[in-house]
Amino acid sequence: MKPQLHLATLLGALTALVVSSAFAAENPKPNIIHIMVDEPGYFEAGFMGNKLLHTPNMDRLAASGVIMMNLFSGGQNCAPARATLLTGKHTGHTSVRGNSGDNSLRADEKTTAEVLKTQGYATGGFGKWGIGGRDSTGVPEKHGFDVFFGYYDQVHAHTYYPPYLIRNSEEVPLPGNHGGTQGQTYAQYQIHDAALKFIREHAGKQPFFAYLPYTPPHGIYAIPDNDPALARYQDKPWPKDAILYAAMNTMVDREIGEVLDLLKSLNIESNTLVFFSGDNGGQERFVDAQHPHGLFSPNKDPNGPTEFRGWKGGPYEGGIRVYFAATWPGKIAPGRVSQHLGYFPDMLPTMAEAAGATVPKEVDGVSFLPELIGEPAAGRKQAQHDYLYWESDQWEAIRQGDWRAVNQHKTKKWELYNVATAAGESQDVAAQHPEMLAKLQALAKAAHDPMLPGNYSTRERADRDRRPGRNPAATPKKGKTKAKTE
C-alpha cells in the first residue's frame, strides 16, 4: 500500500522541488554533516541550560548558528528515529517502527544518501545504523552509502568493546575485545577516527554527506580510564554510572570540537552545513529523592518551570524531544533561536533542497531550509506541516499546531492536550474539546498504513552481531585503552 499524503504536505514537498534547483544554481553544493548522539536528554547540554555537563563544543556549534527548540525526533526509540531521519517518512509509513532489530528498510526505499548521490556527493556513515542488519535489504551500502563503519544492529552497539565492528557488511576485528564493558580497543575512538578520515579524503574534491550517528552516551556506560573527559568528573559525589555518563557526554563534545576544527583547517567551514541533535527522548536515569527529574534533568528545564512528560519509548513529548542545532557560516545567522515546528522526516527534504536534489514523492517531511537561511536566500516562504504523526506497536500520537492527541493502545482511550496552555501534557481536555479530538483522530487514521518491512536472505550474521553486546553486569567497569586528548 502506498503512503497517503495529506494535501498540505504534498504541496509543501512540490514547492521544495520547484525552488530547490534555483537555490542550488546560485550556490555551490554544500558539504552536509549530521552528528547525532544517542539518547541524551533535551536539556542535557550547556546550550540548553545544563550546568552539570561540560559541553563547550556543542555550545560553540549552537552559538554559531541556530538552536531549534521544536525539532522533534521522528521516533521514540533508536531504530524508528533513524528510519524517519533517513527516509523522510513518519512512522505511519516507515518500514521500521519498533526497536526489535528484526525489521529493516525495504530495497525500494530511498534514503538521504541515495538522494544526495544523484548530485555527485560522496556518502559515509559512522556509528550506529539500526535499520537493517547484515544480509538484509536494509544495509547502508544498498541505500546510498559508499561506506558505513560501526554497528549495524543496535544490540551490537550496547558494548563499546565489541570483538569487531562492521564496514560495508564485513567484520573489522578490534584487538583485545570480548564484548561487555572493558577491553583494549574502544570502539567509539575507531568510529570517530574513520569519520575524520572520510572528511579529509573528500574535502575540496567533491561535496560529501557525513552521517555520524555516534553511540555515546547510550548505556551500557563505559569509557577508558585515561580519557581526559573522565578526570573532569571523578571527584563528583555522584553514582558511578552517572560519572561515566557525564564523561561520555564530554568525550563526544570533544569529538564534535574536532570535527568543527577540521572543517576550519581544511578551509571548508563556510561551505559545510552541520546539524547536531539527539536521536530520541531522554532515558529515566539517575532519579532519586533529591533528583526526581534525574540528576542531569533531561526533560525538566534546570533553570525554569518547563517540564516535558515521559521518557524515551513513550508517546508523550519527553520521549521524542531532542536538542537540535545547525550551523552554516555565512548562510545561517549566528545566535538565533527558532520555534519552528518540525521533526526528523524533514531532514531528507531539507538536505535535498540545499543540494539541489529531487525529493522522493513518498516523503512526509517538509524542508525547513528557509527557516535556516532565511526566506529571501531560499527564494521561497517556509512551508508548514499540517500535522506531525508518530506511532509504535503500543501507541500513536499526533500534533497539529498546539494541539496534541495521544492514544495508548492498552486503554484505547484517546487523550487531548493543548501544549500552549498546559505545558508538559498535564491536563487532558478531550472531554472539553470533542471536535478537535475527532479531527485529530481522523488525521491519525489517514496517516497510518500497514507496515511493510524489508527482509533477510539469512539471519546468521545478523544474529551473531547481536551476541557481543549482551552483558549481564549491572555495574559497568571502565576499560583501559590509549588516551585521547581532550
N, C-alpha and C positions, 0 to 999 in steps of 0.2 A: 504494500500500500504506500502510495506517495504521500509525503507530508502535506498537510493542509495549511496554506499560508494565508494569514489574515491580510486583507486588502491593504491596510496601512503599512504593514511590514513589507509587503511586496512592492508597494510604491516607493518606500524608502530605499529598498535594495536597487530598484530600477534607476532611481535618481543617482545613486552612487555609481552605477555602471556608466551613466551618461557623462558624468563630470570627472570621473577618475582619470580618463585619458587626458583631459585638458590640464588637470593639475600636474600629471606626470610629464606632459610635454614641456612645461616651463621649469621643471626641477629635475636634477639628477636623481636617479633611483637611490633611495637611502638604504644603507645597511639597517637591518632590524634585529634587535636583540630583545628577548623576553626572559628575564630572570624571575623564576617563580619558586619560592621556598615553600617547604612542606609543613603545613599545619600550624603556622603562627597565629596568634590571636589578633583581632582587629586593632587593638590598642597596644600591641607589643612591639613598638618601635618608637624611637625618640621623636620622629616627626609626627607621631600620633599622640604624643603626650607622655609616653612611658619614661620614667626617671630611673628605673632599676636596671634596665638592659642598655648596654653600651653599643650604640648603632650609629657612629658618626658618618659612615659612608652611605648608609641608607638615607640619613638625614641630608647629606650633601646632594644626593641624587634628587630627592624630593624638592629641596630648596632651589635647585637649578631648573626646575620645570613646574609641573602641576601635580597636586595631590587630588585624587578623585575620591570623594567621600562616599559616593553611592555607586561604585562599580563593583557589582556583586560577582561571586563565583557562580558558575552555571550548574554546579552540583554540590551535593552535601558530603561527598567523600572523594578520595583521590581519583579513582577511575572515571566516574561520571564528570567530574570537574574538567579533567583533561580531554575527555571526549567532546565536551561542548566547546572548549577553548580551541581545539584544532579543526573541528568540522564546521563551526559556525551555526550549529543546530542546538536547540534546547533539548532537555531530557525527555520531552514528549515525542521526539523524533530521532534521537540518537540510537545507535546500536548497542551502546554500553550505558546502562542506567544504574547499575549496582556495583558493589566492590568485591564480588566473589572471586574475580580472576578467571572465571570460566568463559566469559564473553569477550568478543573482540570486534574491532571495526570490520565492516564488510569490505570486500575487494573493490566495490564500486564507489565507496565513499571518498570524497575529495578532502584533503587537508590543506591547511595554510601552506605547508611546504610544497605541495603539488601546484597550488595556485601561483606561488612565487617563482617556481622553476620555469613557468611559462615566460617570465620576464628576465630569464638569464641568471637567477640567483643560485649561488651555492647554498646548500642547506645542511645544517648539522644540529643534532640534538645530543645533550649531555646531561644525564641524571636519571630520573625515573619515568619510564614510558607509561606502563599501566593499562594500556587499552589494546592489548593483543600480545600473547605470549609467543614464544618461538614455534614455528611451523603452523601459525595461524594466518588468516587473511589480514590480520591487523598489524603485522610487524612494520616498524617505521620505514625500513628500506623499500617496502612495497607501497608506501604512502608519501613518497616525495623526498625522503631524507637521503642525502648522499652518504651520510654517516650518522649512526646513533651509537653512543657509547655509555653504558651504565647498566641499569636494571630494566629488564622488560616487564617483570612481574613485581607487583607491589609487596608480596610476601618476601621475595628475594631481597627487596630493599629494606627489610626490617633489620638487617645487620649491616654494620659499617665495616665488617671484616669477613666478607664472603670469600670462599675459595677462588672465585672468579667473578669477573664482570662480563658483559656481553657487548661485542661490537658487531653490528650487522649480522646478528643471529649466531655468531661464533664466540666461543668462550675465550676469554683473556685471563690466564691464571694470575692470581695475586699471591705472591710467595708468603708463606708462613701463616696463612689464614685457614680457619676451620669453621667459620660462622660464629654467631654469638656476638659477644661484646668486647673481645680482645683478640689481638693478633699482631702481625708485623707490618701489614700494608693497609693503611687507612684508605678506604675506597673513595671517600669524597676528595681527597687530595688528587687521586688519579683522574677523577672525573673533571675536576676544575682545571687541572693542567692541560687536559685534552681540549677543553673549551677554549682556553687561551691560545693553544697551538692552532686551532681552527681559525680563530680570528686573525692571527698573524699571517697564516698561509693565504688568506683571501683578501686581506686589506689592500685596497688600491688596485686590485686585479679584476674583480668583479663584485657586484653587490652580493651581500650574504645575509642569510637568516640564521641566527644562532638562538636556538631554543634551549634554555638552561633550567629545566625543572629539578633544581637541586633538592636532595632529600632532607638534609638537616633543616630545622631542629626536630624532625619527627622522631619519636621514640621507637625503638629502644635507645636510651640516651647513652652515648659513648663518644669520647674524644680523647686523643692521645694525651698522656700525662704532661708532655713537654710542649703542647700547643700553648702559645702565649695568651690566648684568649682565656684559658682555664685559670691562669695565675691571677687574673683580674678579680675572680670571684671566690678564690679559695678561702678567704677569711670571713665570708658572709655567713651569718647564723641561719642558714637555710638547710633544708634536707639535701642529701647528697644528689638526688636526681635533679633537684631544682638548680643546683650549682652547675651540673653538667648541661642542663637545658640552656641556662643563661650563656654558658661558654660557647655552645654550639651556635647560638644566635650571633654572638660576636665574631666567631670564626667565619660564618657566612658573610657577615658585614665586611670583614677584611677582604674576602674574595670579591665581593661587589666592588670594593675600592680598587682592587687590582684590575678588574675589567674596565672601570672608568679611566684609570691611569693609563692602561694600554691603549685605549682609543685615542687619548690625547697624545701619547708618544708616537703613535702611528700616523698622526695628523688626519684622522678620520672622524674626530669627535663631532664636528659640525655637520657631517652627513650621516649621522647614525641616530636612529630613533630607538630609545631604550625604554622598555616597560619593566616595571618591577612590582611584584604582587605576592600575596599568599595564594594558596590553592583552594582552601575552603575554610570554614569557620574554625575557631579555636577549640581545643580539647578541654574537658573539665579536669584540670590538673592542678596540683598543689593547693587544694582547698582545705582549709581548717577553720577553727572557730575564729581566729584572728583575721583570716583572709577568706571570707565567704564567697568572694568573687574570683578566687585564685590568687596566688602570690603575685603574679605578674599582670593580673587584671585584664584578661584577654578580651572580654566583652563588656567591661564597665570602664567608662572614662575615668582614669585615675585623678583627673583634675576637675571633674564636674559630675552632674547627676545622670548623664546619659548612660543607659544600660540596655543591652540587646539581649533578648530572651533566647535561651537554648545554647546548644553546643554543636560541634561537628556531628553530622549524621542526622540531625533533626530538621523539622520543617520550618522552624522559626528563624528569624533573621540572624541570630547568633551562630547558626550553623552554616550560613552562606556569606556572611560579611567578611571581606578581606581588605587589608590595606592595599592601596594601589597608587602608584606614582608613575609619571612618564617625563622624560627629558629629551630634548632635541634642540641643541644650541642654535640660536638664530631663527628657529621655527616656533618653538613653544616658549612663550614669555615666562621668565622665572618668577618664582614666588607666588604662584597662583593656587587657589583652592577652588575646585569645581564641585558643584552639586548635581551635575548631570547624572541622570538615572540610566544605568546600563548594566550589562553583565557579560560573562565570558563569550557567549556566542557572537558578540560584537567584535571580537579581536580579529577574526579572519577578514571580514569586510573592511575593517579599518586598515589593516596591513595591506590588503589588496589595493585599496584606494591610494595609499601612499606610494605604492609601487607601480600603479597604472595597470593592474591586472584585472581580469574579468572575474566577477564574483559568481560562484555556482548558484544556479537558480533555487536550489532547495534550502538555502541558508535561512535561518530565523534572525540572525544578527543584523544590526544597523550600524554602519560605520560612524564613529564619533570623531573622525579626523577634523571636521570644522570646530568641534569643541576644543581640540588640542591646539590647533594652529590659528584659529580664528576663521570666521566665515569669509572675509574678503580673500584671505590667502587660499582657502579651499575652493573658492568660487561658487559656493552654494550655502544655503542655510542648513543648520543642523537638524536632521530628521530625528523624530522621537518615536519610541516604542508605543504602540497601543497598549501592550501589556507585556509582562515578564512572567515566564512559566517555569516551574520546577516539578519534578516528580521522582519518586523512588518506588520500590516494591511495597513500601509501608504507608506512603502518604503522598499528597500533592499540594502544591501551593501556587498562588497566582497573585500578581500585583498589578494594579492599574492606578497610576498616579499615587495618591496617598492611601489608597485602599488595598488591603491585603487579606486574602482569604486562604484558610488552611483546612485541609481535610485529612484527619488521621484515620486511616482505614480501619483501625481496630474498633473505632466507635461509629464510623460512618457519619459523624456529626461535623458539619462544616462550621468553622469559626470565622468571624469577620473582625478586622481591626482597622482603625484609622491611625496610621503611624504618625500622622502630624499632630493629632490631638491627644494620643495616648502612646507615647514612646515606649518601646520595649514590648509591644503587643500585650499590654497588661489588662486591657478591657475588651472583652468580646461583645460586640454590638450587633451581632447577627439578628437578634430579635427586634432591634430598633430600626434596622435598615434592610428589610427583606428584599426590596427591589434591587439594591446594589449587590446583595449576595447572590440573587438569582442571575444577574448579569454576569458576574464573575464565574459562577458555576457553568454557565453556558459556554463562556470562552475557554474554560479549562477542559470541558468535554471536547470541544473542537480542536484543542491543542494536542490531544493525545492520539497517537497511532500505536497499534500493537508493535512491540519491539521485534525487529528483525536482526538478530545478531550475525556476526561472521562465523567462521567455522575453523576447525583444526584438521590438518591432514593426519596428525598423530599428536598424542598428548605426552609422549615420553620425555622430550627435552623440557617442555613447559612445566611438567610436574617435578622434574629434577631441580629446576630453578627455584621452586617453592620450598625445597627442603633446607637449604643452607640458612634461611632466615629464621628457622624455628629454634628458639632457645628458651627453656623454662625458667631461667634465672629471674627472680623477682627484683633483684637489685643489680643493675648493670655495673660492670667493672670497667675501669679505664684501660685503654690499650697503650702500648708503648710503640712509638714509631718516630721516625725522624721529624724534628720540629720544623714548623714553618715560621716565618717572621710575621709579626702582627702588623 
